[in-house]
């Protein structure tokens, strides 16, 4: 029982560190489907990660402002259903190129035969 508890604590700690570094990837992934406003991005991340990654709106807004500042993301204003206009975010050409390069350098390597064998899938 003690080993299971220790294992869960270690796993939780590792995942917490991992998740903090994954927010950018998940935001960029969500925008591959098309332009989204913050609630849609949040829902995408939580749904597609099977609930393993959650994000607070403030964290999303902070990240989106940072991406806008470095010209990898922009937004368009659209009328809301009942309320004010909403910002629908999208990747700029630079942002899409950055995403593609990141995927090639960091994700595709998991599809090599050697790594797949180590992962046992």
Buried (B, 14 or more C-beta within 10 A) or exposed (E): EEEEEEEEEEEEEEEEEEBEEBBBBBBBBBBEEEBBBBEBBBEBBBEBBEEEBEBEEEEBEEBBEEBBEEEBBBBEEEEEEEEEEBBBBBBBEEBBEBBEEEEEEEEEEEEEEEEEEEEEE
